[in-house]
Amino acid sequence: MDSTRIPVIFDTDPGIDDALALALLASHPRFDLLAVTSAFGNASVDITTRNAQGLAALYRKDIPVARGAEGPLRDERRREHATHVHGDDGIGGLSAQLPAPTRPLDPRPADQLLCDLVNERPGEITLVAVGPFTNLALALQRDPSIAAKVKGVIVMGGAFGLRGHGGNVSPVAEANIMADPEAADRVFTAPWPVTIVGLDVTQEAIMREADLAKLQGRGDGAGDLLWQATRHYQRFYDERDGIGGIYAHDASAAAILLVPEAFTLRRGPVRVVLEGIATGQTIQDWRNEHGSGTAWSGHPAQQVCVEVDAPRVLALFDEIF
């Protein structure tokens, strides 16, 4: 095996920014994309699974795609899918333009596929999760030993209130966390190394319209489809935030594996608020101010991204296709 390549499994709910992240994972020469697992979130799991298969084919990756969770661990947590952001089909109305899958859907549920692949290659695989974290929580439940066998877990989710970046579905809660807060809390408190790439940095990494336009004509049609899909996504953000582009949410979770020096990290245990008006809020005890006997005590210290060199992240898109 080429030691410079990074073996990853991508857990996703495609999604337009998921499609951009998958472009990096599938097309950048340093990544060894082993499999894709789907989840509910940006659309129903049936839609996101079809999108995952179609995107894998678009990027010419003949890899397993496994269907994952159709809803959160607790049924009462179900929320509306984010179709107002990503379109009814999750890809800005362009899912019909995705190529047919090159292999049938893997027969295993996503959490079993995750466990199987991690057990086959202990110490090697990084999990990159950019949707609700239900599949990861179910994998931990199925086989707790995988926590000691993954190389790392990178998640896009959460908001820690830095530089004015609060939540995007409540004043304090980010969408992936709110979609399944119990799953997120289990993932953050499990004994594996988690790096949390939240809105504090992803909303600093803005792909302007000119950046997105550079995708056109590249990747044998893949870049053209991404450009077209991001038209829908950009309209949403232009109307809401007036940024003249899109936030590189999910792509930032892939980018940190390629340019870790572009991110500043803060270490400390992280918990998710599970009740009340702050449900879904992510809180890190990074100064251990209150000592022992708190909700954070006895839980592993995880890494939270607090700053980003955004141009380093965006420049990675010049290295694919």
C-alpha positions in Angstrom: 0.0 0.0 0.0 1.2 3.5 -0.8 1.9 5.0 2.6 1.2 8.5 1.4 -2.4 7.7 0.6 -5.2 8.2 3.2 -7.7 5.3 3.5 -11.2 6.8 4.2 -14.8 5.7 4.5 -17.3 8.5 3.7 -20.5 8.7 5.7 -22.8 11.1 4.0 -26.3 12.4 3.2 -25.8 13.8 -0.3 -26.5 16.9 -0.5 -24.8 19.4 -2.7 -21.9 20.2 -0.4 -21.6 16.5 0.3 -21.1 16.1 -3.5 -18.3 18.6 -3.4 -16.6 16.7 -0.5 -17.0 13.4 -2.3 -15.3 15.0 -5.3 -12.3 15.7 -3.1 -12.3 12.2 -1.5 -12.8 10.4 -4.8 -10.6 12.5 -7.1 -7.7 13.8 -5.0 -4.6 11.5 -5.5 -3.8 11.3 -1.8 -7.2 9.8 -0.8 -8.0 6.1 -1.0 -11.8 6.1 -0.8 -12.8 2.6 0.3 -16.6 2.9 0.6 -19.5 5.3 1.0 -22.3 4.9 3.6 -25.6 6.9 3.3 -27.8 8.4 5.9 -31.0 10.5 6.1 -30.5 14.3 6.5 -30.5 16.5 3.4 -33.1 14.2 2.0 -34.6 10.8 2.8 -32.2 7.9 3.0 -33.6 6.4 -0.2 -32.8 9.6 -2.1 -29.4 10.1 -0.4 -28.4 6.5 -1.1 -29.3 6.8 -4.8 -27.3 10.1 -4.9 -24.3 8.4 -3.3 -24.4 5.6 -5.9 -24.7 8.1 -8.7 -22.0 10.3 -7.4 -19.6 7.4 -7.0 -20.3 6.5 -10.6 -19.9 10.1 -11.7 -16.4 10.2 -10.1 -15.6 6.8 -11.5 -15.2 5.0 -8.2 -16.2 1.3 -8.2 -16.6 1.0 -4.5 -19.2 -0.3 -2.1 -22.1 2.0 -1.2 -24.2 0.9 1.8 -27.6 2.2 2.8 -27.7 3.6 6.3 -30.0 5.0 8.9 -33.4 6.2 7.8 -33.9 8.3 11.0 -32.4 9.2 14.3 -31.8 6.9 17.3 -35.0 8.3 18.9 -37.9 8.5 16.6 -39.3 11.6 18.2 -36.2 13.5 17.0 -37.3 13.3 13.4 -37.2 16.6 11.6 -38.0 17.8 8.1 -35.3 17.0 5.5 -33.3 20.0 4.3 -34.9 20.0 0.8 -35.3 23.8 1.0 -31.5 24.0 0.9 -30.5 21.1 -1.4 -33.7 20.6 -3.5 -36.2 17.8 -3.4 -33.7 15.4 -4.9 -30.8 16.6 -2.7 -28.8 17.6 -5.8 -30.5 20.8 -6.8 -32.8 19.1 -9.2 -30.0 17.4 -11.1 -30.1 13.8 -9.7 -31.6 12.5 -13.0 -28.3 13.6 -14.6 -26.2 11.3 -12.4 -24.9 8.2 -14.1 -26.3 4.8 -13.3 -24.6 2.9 -10.5 -21.7 0.8 -11.6 -22.3 -1.9 -8.9 -25.4 -2.9 -6.9 -26.0 -1.5 -3.5 -24.0 -3.4 -0.8 -26.3 -5.8 1.0 -25.0 -4.9 4.4 -26.4 -2.0 6.4 -24.0 0.9 6.7 -23.1 0.3 10.3 -22.1 -3.3 9.5 -20.0 -2.2 6.5 -18.2 0.3 8.7 -17.4 -2.4 11.3 -16.4 -4.9 8.7 -13.9 -2.6 6.9 -12.4 -1.2 10.2 -11.9 -4.8 11.5 -10.2 -5.8 8.2 -7.7 -2.9 8.4 -7.3 -2.0 12.1 -5.4 1.2 12.7 -5.6 2.4 9.1 -9.0 3.8 8.3 -10.3 7.3 8.9 -14.0 7.8 9.1 -15.2 11.1 7.5 -18.8 11.8 8.5 -20.7 14.8 7.2 -24.4 13.9 7.9 -26.2 12.9 11.0 -24.0 10.6 13.0 -26.5 7.8 13.4 -24.5 5.3 11.4 -21.4 5.8 13.5 -23.4 5.5 16.8 -25.0 2.2 15.5 -21.5 0.9 14.5 -20.2 1.6 18.0 -23.3 -0.2 19.4 -22.8 -3.2 17.0 -19.1 -3.5 17.8 -17.6 -1.3 20.5 -14.1 -2.6 19.7 -13.9 -0.5 16.5 -13.3 2.6 18.6 -9.8 1.3 19.3 -9.3 0.3 15.6 -10.1 3.4 13.6 -7.2 5.8 12.9 -9.5 8.7 13.4 -13.0 10.2 13.0 -13.5 13.5 11.2 -17.0 15.0 11.5 -18.6 18.1 10.0 -21.0 19.3 12.6 -21.5 21.5 15.6 -21.0 25.1 16.4 -19.1 26.6 19.3 -19.9 30.3 19.0 -16.6 31.5 17.7 -16.4 34.7 15.6 -20.2 35.0 15.8 -20.9 31.5 14.3 -23.8 30.1 16.1 -26.2 27.3 15.0 -27.9 27.1 11.6 -31.1 25.4 12.8 -31.4 27.1 16.2 -29.4 29.9 17.7 -27.0 27.3 19.1 -27.5 24.0 17.1 -26.0 22.9 13.8 -28.1 20.7 11.5 -26.2 17.4 11.7 -26.2 17.5 15.5 -29.8 18.5 15.8 -30.8 15.6 13.4 -29.7 13.1 16.0 -28.3 14.7 19.2 -28.0 11.4 21.0 -25.9 9.9 18.2 -23.6 12.9 18.2 -23.1 12.7 21.9 -22.3 9.0 21.7 -19.8 9.7 18.9 -18.1 12.5 20.8 -17.8 10.6 24.1 -16.6 7.3 22.6 -12.9 6.3 23.1 -11.8 7.1 19.6 -10.1 10.3 18.4 -12.6 12.8 16.9 -11.9 16.0 15.1 -14.9 18.3 14.9 -15.1 20.6 11.9 -17.9 22.9 12.8 -19.6 26.1 11.5 -16.9 28.1 13.3 -14.5 27.2 10.5 -16.7 26.0 7.6 -18.5 29.4 7.4 -15.1 31.0 7.1 -14.3 28.9 4.0 -16.5 30.4 1.4 -16.3 29.2 -2.2 -17.2 32.3 -4.3 -19.1 32.0 -7.5 -15.8 32.5 -9.4 -14.2 29.5 -7.5 -17.2 27.3 -8.4 -17.1 28.4 -12.0 -13.6 27.0 -12.3 -15.1 23.5 -11.9 -16.7 23.7 -15.3 -15.3 21.6 -18.1 -13.3 19.4 -15.7 -13.7 15.7 -14.7 -15.5 14.5 -17.8 -18.7 16.2 -16.9 -18.4 15.9 -13.1 -17.3 19.5 -12.7 -20.2 20.7 -15.0 -22.7 18.9 -12.8 -21.2 20.3 -9.6 -21.3 23.8 -11.1 -25.0 23.4 -12.0 -26.0 21.9 -8.7 -24.3 24.7 -6.7 -26.5 27.2 -8.5 -29.4 26.0 -6.4 -27.2 26.0 -3.2 -25.8 29.4 -3.9 -29.2 31.0 -4.3 -30.1 29.8 -0.8 -27.0 31.3 0.7 -27.2 34.5 -1.3 -30.7 35.1 -0.2 -30.0 34.2 3.5 -26.4 35.5 4.0 -25.5 37.4 0.8 -22.1 35.7 0.6 -21.8 35.5 -3.3 -21.0 31.8 -3.1 -21.4 28.8 -0.8 -19.9 27.6 2.5 -17.5 24.7 2.0 -19.1 22.8 4.9 -18.5 19.1 4.1 -15.4 19.7 2.0 -13.6 21.2 5.0 -13.9 17.8 6.8 -12.1 16.2 3.9 -9.6 19.0 3.6 -8.3 18.7 7.1 -6.8 15.4 6.2 -4.9 16.9 3.3 -3.8 20.2 4.9 -4.0 19.8 8.7 -1.8 22.8 9.1 -4.6 25.0 7.7 -6.6 24.3 10.8 -6.1 25.4 14.4 -7.4 22.9 17.0 -8.6 23.1 20.6 -8.6 20.1 22.8 -11.1 19.0 25.4 -14.1 16.7 25.9 -17.3 17.6 24.0 -20.9 17.0 25.0 -24.2 17.6 23.2 -27.2 19.2 25.0 -30.1 16.7 24.9 -33.0 18.7 26.3 -34.4 22.2 26.6 -34.1 25.2 24.4 -30.4 24.5 23.8 -31.0 21.0 22.5 -28.3 20.2 19.9 -25.7 22.6 21.2 -22.1 21.4 21.2 -20.1 22.4 24.3 -16.4 21.8 24.8 -14.8 21.9 28.3 -11.5 23.0 26.9 -10.2 24.7 30.0 -11.3 22.1 32.6 -12.6 25.1 34.6 -14.9 23.1 36.8 -12.7 20.1 37.5 -14.2 16.7 38.2 -17.8 15.7 38.7 -19.2 17.5 35.6 -20.9 16.2 32.5 -17.6 16.3 30.7 -15.6 14.4 33.4 -14.3 11.0 32.4 -14.9 11.5 28.7 -12.0 11.6 26.1 -10.6 14.9 25.0 -11.5 15.6 21.4 -10.3 18.2 18.9 -12.4 21.1 17.8 -11.5 23.3 14.9 -11.3 27.0 16.0 -9.6 28.7 13.1 -9.0 27.9 9.4 -6.7 29.2 6.6 -9.6 29.2 4.1 -7.5 29.8 0.9 -5.5 26.6 1.7 -8.8 24.7 1.8 -10.3 26.1 -1.3 -7.0 25.6 -3.3 -7.5 21.8 -3.0 -10.2 22.0 -5.6 -7.5 22.9 -8.1 -5.9 19.5 -7.4 -8.8 17.3 -8.5 -10.2 16.0 -11.8 
